[in-house]
Amino acid sequence: MATLSSASEHDVPTMRQMLPIISASTIGTAIEWYDFFLYGTISALVFPALFFPKSDYLAGLLLSFTTNYFGFIARPIGGAFFGHLGDRIGRKATLVITLLFMGIATALVGLMPGYATIGVFAPIIVTVLRFCQGFGVGGEWGGSVLLSLEHGHKRNRGFWAGWPQAGVPIGLVLSTGAVALFEIIFPGKAFTDFGWRIPFLLSVLLIAVGLYIRLRILETPLFSKVLEEKKEAKAPVVDAFKFHWKEIFLTAFARFGEQGPFYVFTVFVIAYVTKTLNVSSSVVLLGIAIAGILELVTIPTFGYYSDRVGRRTWYLIGAVIMAIVAFPYFWLLNTKNSVLIVLATLIAVSFAHAWLYGPQAALISERFRTKVRYSGASLGYQLASIAGGASPIIAAYLLGVFSSYVGIAVYLIVTAAISFIAVVFLKEFSNEDISTDDVYAAAGD
């Protein structure tokens, strides 16, 4: 079988050389995030009534978001498990496994009977499947980012690693678009009875495409060198904590200001707009879809500018922007004006979120040695998912307690402040050579 060529370890790669690599990492990432986001969207629209029919709406929503949260709890566990594999057997092989794992779990969600059919076993089983989804996606991010970053490590790492980050909005657009489409094809009760299942089942086709692409790529040059020199870590996760424990926790906290707000902007907001503001879900779904499309441009662009400005400085500015956006976001939503609701989503997602998310892959990954980079980067990234998964639950709780958006806006500001403080304590690695261990020894790691 033909394989795609990789960039030379010694030459600065061109866009032409990198295009097959970033395509493979971005498309595969988009498919996995399609699966993950699809569950989150349906958990706001369908699952409260399907799996928790005996609860009132708010209680059912909280329970539904709680099952959704199990996917986030699983992500750092999956990050550790697949990080170990990625640092032992390679990035490529591990990514093929994560894609299969995720796809099977997603398809099975689409086949799940509701509470009316199998009683309490329905929410239990769907929670287990959500855990499996999170376990798979926990290993996905590290590998897909490293494909791009380790092929393009000589220069512009923020730009190259920003492309697989763009797989997130692609997955968001695909999942949101699929839900909106099948809501139109199967209106009202037909969607809650059957139509919601089709986007989950379509995942099987997407997984086949992803596997075809990923089986054609080569291992990254940096990890290939580790294999050639037989320098693989025997216990990568243990070594990652031993040599980089500060970086793991600081990068996890650095993500709070991006991760927490993102799931308020894309999951909780669906329930808020439809049930609290009594506005059609199609309005906010349209806003999320357009924002996701714009992020295809803003994420790699902001990654590029982080190469020029410095990732630490860029990220600190982004945390301030996120805090500033918190209250105006809800002010625009509360007008109940469709155009302003879409505008609020565009500002929050494609600008404030993208500002942080674009450089984030490089910010996290470049501060770990090659032989433990999959483990260290995955742990730093995925530990913060606990904050992301909790944010719709926290937002729903705060809305119930205060009957107002104010508590939620304050919560968003707090997450941004946590990110700002964490990044203050991170070293700047934007212009360092990450192909050897010298830079990490010099940094005292």
TILUMMI-34092 format. One record per residue (C-alpha): residue number from 0; y, x, z. Coordinates in nm, 3 decimals, decimal comma. Last residue first. Layout:
<nodes>
(NUM; (Y; X; Z))
...
</nodes>
This chain:
<nodes>
(444; (1,952; 1,309; 3,376))
(443; (2,225; 1,555; 3,476))
(442; (2,446; 1,495; 3,174))
(441; (2,366; 1,845; 3,046))
(440; (1,995; 1,769; 3,077))
(439; (2,052; 1,449; 2,879))
(438; (2,240; 1,632; 2,604))
(437; (1,970; 1,897; 2,580))
(436; (1,681; 1,651; 2,539))
(435; (1,694; 1,672; 2,162))
(434; (1,765; 1,424; 1,881))
(433; (2,037; 1,243; 2,079))
(432; (2,329; 1,453; 1,952))
(431; (2,637; 1,319; 2,133))
(430; (2,932; 1,149; 1,964))
(429; (2,899; 0,799; 2,111))
(428; (2,751; 0,910; 2,445))
(427; (3,033; 0,821; 2,685))
(426; (2,910; 0,816; 3,046))
(425; (2,855; 0,488; 3,230))
(424; (3,026; 0,416; 3,565))
(423; (3,316; 0,217; 3,414))
(422; (3,054; 0,028; 3,212))
(421; (2,914; -0,132; 3,529))
(420; (3,256; -0,246; 3,654))
(419; (3,345; -0,411; 3,324))
(418; (3,009; -0,585; 3,295))
(417; (3,036; -0,733; 3,645))
(416; (3,390; -0,852; 3,567))
(415; (3,266; -1,032; 3,255))
(414; (2,998; -1,210; 3,460))
(413; (3,265; -1,319; 3,712))
(412; (3,487; -1,453; 3,434))
(411; (3,202; -1,666; 3,298))
(410; (3,137; -1,808; 3,648))
(409; (3,506; -1,898; 3,679))
(408; (3,478; -2,095; 3,355))
(407; (3,170; -2,275; 3,488))
(406; (3,342; -2,367; 3,815))
(405; (3,638; -2,508; 3,621))
(404; (3,430; -2,725; 3,385))
(403; (3,444; -3,022; 3,621))
(402; (3,221; -3,266; 3,808))
(401; (3,224; -3,005; 4,087))
(400; (2,862; -3,018; 4,197))
(399; (2,704; -3,151; 3,879))
(398; (2,907; -2,923; 3,654))
(397; (2,821; -2,627; 3,874))
(396; (2,450; -2,712; 3,854))
(395; (2,458; -2,750; 3,475))
(394; (2,641; -2,417; 3,443))
(393; (2,399; -2,241; 3,677))
(392; (2,099; -2,377; 3,485))
(391; (2,256; -2,287; 3,149))
(390; (2,338; -1,938; 3,288))
(389; (1,997; -1,862; 3,437))
(388; (1,843; -1,749; 3,112))
(387; (2,128; -1,513; 3,043))
(386; (2,131; -1,361; 3,390))
(385; (1,755; -1,298; 3,378))
(384; (1,811; -1,158; 3,031))
(383; (1,992; -0,869; 3,198))
(382; (1,658; -0,707; 3,280))
(381; (1,584; -0,722; 2,907))
(380; (1,846; -0,477; 2,785))
(379; (1,803; -0,203; 3,043))
(378; (1,426; -0,243; 3,040))
(377; (1,404; -0,236; 2,660))
(376; (1,633; 0,067; 2,638))
(375; (1,430; 0,262; 2,893))
(374; (1,090; 0,173; 2,753))
(373; (1,171; 0,230; 2,386))
(372; (1,372; 0,542; 2,471))
(371; (1,102; 0,709; 2,680))
(370; (0,998; 0,987; 2,438))
(369; (1,336; 0,982; 2,265))
(368; (1,539; 1,047; 2,582))
(367; (1,762; 0,756; 2,689))
(366; (2,145; 0,725; 2,665))
(365; (2,145; 0,637; 2,295))
(364; (1,965; 0,306; 2,349))
(363; (2,213; 0,117; 2,569))
(362; (2,550; 0,177; 2,403))
(361; (2,378; 0,187; 2,063))
(360; (2,239; -0,163; 2,102))
(359; (2,557; -0,290; 2,270))
(358; (2,804; -0,190; 1,999))
(357; (2,797; -0,528; 1,821))
(356; (2,714; -0,741; 2,127))
(355; (3,038; -0,688; 2,315))
(354; (3,288; -0,772; 2,041))
(353; (3,033; -1,020; 1,900))
(352; (3,052; -1,232; 2,215))
(351; (3,433; -1,252; 2,216))
(350; (3,473; -1,293; 1,837))
(349; (3,185; -1,479; 1,668))
(348; (3,071; -1,657; 1,984))
(347; (3,372; -1,759; 2,193))
(346; (3,634; -1,776; 1,919))
(345; (3,403; -1,956; 1,675))
(344; (3,280; -2,198; 1,940))
(343; (3,633; -2,293; 2,043))
(342; (3,726; -2,345; 1,677))
(341; (3,430; -2,581; 1,628))
(340; (3,540; -2,783; 1,930))
(339; (3,898; -2,773; 1,798))
(338; (3,795; -2,920; 1,463))
(337; (3,584; -3,192; 1,625))
(336; (3,855; -3,302; 1,867))
(335; (3,702; -3,389; 2,202))
(334; (4,010; -3,223; 2,358))
(333; (3,772; -3,105; 2,629))
(332; (3,615; -2,844; 2,403))
(331; (3,951; -2,673; 2,343))
(330; (4,033; -2,655; 2,714))
(329; (3,677; -2,536; 2,778))
(328; (3,719; -2,228; 2,558))
(327; (4,074; -2,173; 2,683))
(326; (3,930; -2,121; 3,034))
(325; (3,673; -1,851; 2,953))
(324; (3,851; -1,662; 2,671))
(323; (4,045; -1,422; 2,897))
(322; (3,728; -1,314; 3,077))
(321; (3,554; -1,241; 2,746))
(320; (3,853; -1,041; 2,624))
(319; (3,847; -0,826; 2,938))
(318; (3,476; -0,751; 2,885))
(317; (3,548; -0,663; 2,524))
(316; (3,813; -0,407; 2,620))
(315; (3,558; -0,236; 2,844))
(314; (3,305; -0,242; 2,558))
(313; (3,538; -0,070; 2,314))
(312; (3,626; 0,200; 2,566))
(311; (3,258; 0,274; 2,643))
(310; (3,154; 0,259; 2,280))
(309; (3,408; 0,512; 2,160))
(308; (3,699; 0,422; 1,933))
(307; (3,545; 0,536; 1,602))
(306; (3,177; 0,464; 1,661))
(305; (3,280; 0,147; 1,847))
(304; (3,458; 0,045; 1,527))
(303; (3,128; 0,042; 1,342))
(302; (2,955; -0,170; 1,607))
(301; (3,248; -0,412; 1,584))
(300; (3,187; -0,438; 1,210))
(299; (2,810; -0,469; 1,258))
(298; (2,865; -0,769; 1,491))
(297; (3,166; -0,920; 1,311))
(296; (3,006; -0,969; 0,971))
(295; (2,677; -1,139; 1,052))
(294; (2,871; -1,283; 1,345))
(293; (3,058; -1,506; 1,099))
(292; (2,732; -1,677; 1,005))
(291; (2,646; -1,731; 1,372))
(290; (2,988; -1,881; 1,436))
(289; (2,937; -2,120; 1,145))
(288; (2,600; -2,232; 1,286))
(287; (2,733; -2,266; 1,641))
(286; (3,026; -2,476; 1,521))
(285; (2,798; -2,698; 1,313))
(284; (2,570; -2,746; 1,613))
(283; (2,879; -2,835; 1,820))
(282; (2,980; -3,109; 1,579))
(281; (2,626; -3,231; 1,502))
(280; (2,570; -3,295; 1,874))
(279; (2,801; -3,596; 1,844))
(278; (3,073; -3,616; 2,111))
(277; (3,023; -3,807; 2,435))
(276; (3,222; -3,549; 2,635))
(275; (2,976; -3,519; 2,923))
(274; (2,651; -3,605; 2,742))
(273; (2,694; -3,468; 2,388))
(272; (2,947; -3,189; 2,448))
(271; (2,797; -3,066; 2,775))
(270; (2,434; -3,090; 2,654))
(269; (2,508; -2,880; 2,347))
(268; (2,738; -2,651; 2,548))
(267; (2,449; -2,548; 2,773))
(266; (2,266; -2,381; 2,482))
(265; (2,502; -2,184; 2,254))
(264; (2,823; -2,109; 2,445))
(263; (2,663; -2,120; 2,791))
(262; (2,382; -1,905; 2,658))
(261; (2,632; -1,649; 2,529))
(260; (2,841; -1,652; 2,849))
(259; (2,557; -1,510; 3,063))
(258; (2,444; -1,244; 2,813))
(257; (2,777; -1,093; 2,714))
(256; (2,940; -1,043; 3,053))
(255; (2,600; -0,971; 3,211))
(254; (2,515; -0,696; 2,960))
(253; (2,681; -0,413; 3,151))
(252; (2,468; -0,507; 3,453))
(251; (2,154; -0,420; 3,257))
(250; (2,320; -0,108; 3,119))
(249; (2,401; 0,005; 3,475))
(248; (2,048; -0,069; 3,597))
(247; (1,866; 0,124; 3,327))
(246; (2,125; 0,401; 3,313))
(245; (2,093; 0,470; 3,684))
(244; (1,712; 0,482; 3,662))
(243; (1,719; 0,731; 3,376))
(242; (1,491; 1,023; 3,470))
(241; (1,240; 0,865; 3,708))
(240; (1,286; 0,507; 3,586))
(239; (1,220; 0,609; 3,227))
(238; (0,938; 0,836; 3,342))
(237; (0,759; 0,545; 3,512))
(236; (0,804; 0,327; 3,204))
(235; (0,687; 0,604; 2,973))
(234; (0,366; 0,689; 3,165))
(233; (0,192; 0,958; 2,961))
(232; (0,514; 1,048; 2,781))
(231; (0,454; 1,161; 2,425))
(230; (0,521; 1,531; 2,368))
(229; (0,242; 1,598; 2,119))
(228; (0,475; 1,803; 1,897))
(227; (0,386; 1,592; 1,596))
(226; (0,408; 1,272; 1,801))
(225; (0,754; 1,356; 1,937))
(224; (0,865; 1,450; 1,584))
(223; (0,742; 1,114; 1,456))
(222; (0,950; 0,957; 1,735))
(221; (1,269; 1,111; 1,598))
(220; (1,179; 1,049; 1,235))
(219; (1,115; 0,674; 1,287))
(218; (0,772; 0,545; 1,180))
(217; (0,750; 0,418; 0,825))
(216; (0,808; 0,066; 0,694))
(215; (0,582; -0,148; 0,475))
(214; (0,393; -0,332; 0,753))
(213; (0,725; -0,459; 0,881))
(212; (0,814; -0,644; 0,562))
(211; (0,483; -0,824; 0,518))
(210; (0,473; -0,907; 0,889))
(209; (0,818; -1,065; 0,877))
(208; (0,731; -1,284; 0,578))
(207; (0,413; -1,407; 0,749))
(206; (0,610; -1,473; 1,069))
(205; (0,855; -1,691; 0,876))
(204; (0,574; -1,904; 0,739))
(203; (0,424; -1,959; 1,085))
(202; (0,769; -2,039; 1,227))
(201; (0,770; -2,354; 1,014))
(200; (0,560; -2,512; 1,289))
(199; (0,844; -2,484; 1,540))
(198; (1,097; -2,627; 1,293))
(197; (0,856; -2,920; 1,230))
(196; (0,811; -3,024; 1,592))
(195; (1,160; -3,168; 1,641))
(194; (1,089; -3,434; 1,376))
(193; (0,801; -3,596; 1,566))
(192; (0,891; -3,834; 1,846))
(191; (1,240; -3,706; 1,935))
(190; (1,332; -3,687; 1,565))
(189; (1,185; -4,026; 1,475))
(188; (1,366; -4,181; 1,771))
(187; (1,708; -4,115; 1,623))
(186; (1,716; -3,975; 1,268))
(185; (1,427; -3,790; 1,100))
(184; (1,577; -3,627; 0,789))
(183; (1,918; -3,588; 0,951))
(182; (1,783; -3,458; 1,283))
(181; (1,553; -3,243; 1,071))
(180; (1,849; -3,068; 0,914))
(179; (2,042; -3,022; 1,239))
(178; (1,737; -2,870; 1,411))
(177; (1,670; -2,636; 1,118))
(176; (2,033; -2,533; 1,101))
(175; (2,039; -2,450; 1,471))
(174; (1,721; -2,245; 1,439))
(173; (1,830; -2,066; 1,122))
(172; (2,184; -2,005; 1,246))
(171; (2,064; -1,870; 1,581))
(170; (1,802; -1,650; 1,416))
(169; (2,070; -1,509; 1,187))
(168; (2,299; -1,478; 1,489))
(167; (2,036; -1,263; 1,665))
(166; (1,939; -1,062; 1,357))
(165; (2,295; -0,928; 1,364))
(164; (2,181; -0,707; 1,653))
(163; (1,940; -0,556; 1,400))
(162; (2,253; -0,456; 1,207))
(161; (2,450; -0,318; 1,501))
(160; (2,208; -0,028; 1,539))
(159; (2,334; 0,117; 1,211))
(158; (2,702; 0,064; 1,292))
(157; (2,688; 0,187; 1,652))
(156; (2,480; 0,485; 1,542))
(155; (2,747; 0,593; 1,296))
(154; (2,621; 0,952; 1,267))
(153; (2,312; 1,166; 1,314))
(152; (2,091; 0,891; 1,464))
(151; (2,047; 0,691; 1,144))
(150; (1,667; 0,675; 1,140))
(149; (1,655; 0,665; 1,521))
(148; (1,918; 0,391; 1,543))
(147; (1,772; 0,167; 1,274))
(146; (1,409; 0,161; 1,385))
(145; (1,527; 0,193; 1,745))
(144; (1,698; -0,145; 1,731))
(143; (1,384; -0,319; 1,606))
(142; (1,166; -0,152; 1,868))
(141; (1,385; -0,225; 2,167))
(140; (1,453; -0,586; 2,067))
(139; (1,096; -0,695; 2,005))
(138; (0,927; -0,599; 2,331))
(137; (1,093; -0,867; 2,542))
(136; (1,071; -1,104; 2,244))
(135; (0,696; -1,117; 2,295))
(134; (0,702; -1,175; 2,670))
(133; (0,977; -1,433; 2,629))
(132; (0,768; -1,632; 2,385))
(131; (0,466; -1,602; 2,613))
(130; (0,673; -1,737; 2,905))
(129; (0,779; -2,027; 2,683))
(128; (0,411; -2,093; 2,614))
(127; (0,339; -2,098; 2,987))
(126; (0,629; -2,340; 3,041))
(125; (0,494; -2,564; 2,762))
(124; (0,159; -2,570; 2,940))
(123; (0,306; -2,670; 3,277))
(122; (0,545; -2,928; 3,126))
(121; (0,253; -3,100; 2,948))
(120; (-0,004; -3,061; 3,227))
(119; (0,199; -3,302; 3,442))
(118; (0,094; -3,599; 3,229))
(117; (-0,130; -3,551; 2,926))
(116; (-0,001; -3,815; 2,683))
(115; (0,318; -3,958; 2,839))
(114; (0,421; -3,609; 2,952))
(113; (0,436; -3,488; 2,592))
(112; (0,181; -3,339; 2,352))
(111; (0,242; -2,978; 2,240))
(110; (0,183; -2,892; 1,873))
(109; (0,530; -2,747; 1,813))
(108; (0,495; -2,536; 2,125))
(107; (0,175; -2,392; 1,970))
(106; (0,371; -2,269; 1,669))
(105; (0,611; -2,082; 1,897))
(104; (0,333; -1,908; 2,093))
(103; (0,162; -1,794; 1,774))
(102; (0,483; -1,656; 1,627))
(101; (0,585; -1,459; 1,936))
(100; (0,254; -1,276; 1,969))
(99; (0,239; -1,199; 1,598))
(98; (0,591; -1,054; 1,594))
(97; (0,531; -0,855; 1,911))
(96; (0,218; -0,694; 1,765))
(95; (0,389; -0,588; 1,441))
(94; (0,676; -0,441; 1,641))
(93; (0,436; -0,230; 1,846))
(92; (0,281; -0,076; 1,537))
(91; (0,622; 0,024; 1,399))
(90; (0,778; 0,171; 1,714))
(89; (0,500; 0,414; 1,795))
(88; (0,170; 0,454; 1,979))
(87; (0,288; 0,582; 2,320))
(86; (0,661; 0,513; 2,345))
(85; (0,625; 0,176; 2,171))
(84; (0,320; 0,088; 2,378))
(83; (0,500; 0,154; 2,707))
(82; (0,805; -0,036; 2,582))
(81; (0,568; -0,318; 2,488))
(80; (0,462; -0,364; 2,849))
(79; (0,801; -0,285; 3,010))
(78; (0,997; -0,504; 2,769))
(77; (0,740; -0,781; 2,799))
(76; (0,794; -0,783; 3,175))
(75; (1,171; -0,764; 3,118))
(74; (1,144; -1,068; 2,885))
(73; (0,911; -1,283; 3,093))
(72; (1,183; -1,404; 3,330))
(71; (1,386; -1,501; 3,024))
(70; (1,110; -1,716; 2,881))
(69; (1,064; -1,872; 3,222))
(68; (1,426; -1,984; 3,198))
(67; (1,344; -2,244; 2,932))
(66; (1,117; -2,415; 3,185))
(65; (1,421; -2,417; 3,416))
(64; (1,647; -2,550; 3,141))
(63; (1,413; -2,849; 3,109))
(62; (1,410; -2,903; 3,485))
(61; (1,790; -2,889; 3,498))
(60; (1,815; -3,129; 3,204))
(59; (1,568; -3,369; 3,365))
(58; (1,766; -3,365; 3,689))
(57; (2,089; -3,429; 3,497))
(56; (1,933; -3,713; 3,293))
(55; (1,748; -3,894; 3,570))
(54; (1,389; -3,785; 3,618))
(53; (1,072; -3,982; 3,534))
(52; (1,070; -3,871; 3,169))
(51; (1,036; -3,498; 3,247))
(50; (0,839; -3,355; 2,952))
(49; (0,964; -3,559; 2,657))
(48; (1,286; -3,694; 2,810))
(47; (1,422; -3,357; 2,927))
(46; (1,253; -3,179; 2,633))
(45; (1,449; -3,338; 2,348))
(44; (1,811; -3,222; 2,315))
(43; (1,877; -2,940; 2,563))
(42; (1,527; -2,792; 2,560))
(41; (1,534; -2,836; 2,181))
(40; (1,819; -2,587; 2,155))
(39; (1,656; -2,333; 2,389))
(38; (1,319; -2,358; 2,214))
(37; (1,479; -2,292; 1,878))
(36; (1,663; -1,994; 2,023))
(35; (1,340; -1,803; 2,091))
(34; (1,168; -1,879; 1,761))
(33; (1,476; -1,803; 1,552))
(32; (1,514; -1,492; 1,767))
(31; (1,176; -1,365; 1,649))
(30; (1,256; -1,437; 1,286))
(29; (1,599; -1,275; 1,303))
(28; (1,451; -0,962; 1,461))
(27; (1,206; -0,923; 1,175))
(26; (1,485; -0,968; 0,923))
(25; (1,711; -0,717; 1,099))
(24; (1,455; -0,442; 1,148))
(23; (1,318; -0,458; 0,795))
(22; (1,660; -0,489; 0,634))
(21; (1,802; -0,207; 0,850))
(20; (1,523; 0,022; 0,731))
(19; (1,531; -0,077; 0,364))
(18; (1,913; -0,033; 0,359))
(17; (1,917; 0,304; 0,537))
(16; (1,857; 0,524; 0,234))
(15; (2,107; 0,335; 0,020))
(14; (2,356; 0,326; 0,305))
(13; (2,338; 0,703; 0,324))
(12; (2,155; 0,904; 0,587))
(11; (2,307; 1,220; 0,743))
(10; (2,050; 1,481; 0,663))
(9; (1,816; 1,671; 0,897))
(8; (1,573; 1,397; 0,993))
(7; (1,547; 1,286; 0,636))
(6; (1,586; 0,914; 0,580))
(5; (1,275; 0,703; 0,553))
(4; (1,099; 0,580; 0,242))
(3; (0,949; 0,234; 0,220))
(2; (0,574; 0,222; 0,191))
(1; (0,344; 0,131; -0,092))
(0; (0,000; 0,000; 0,000))
</nodes>
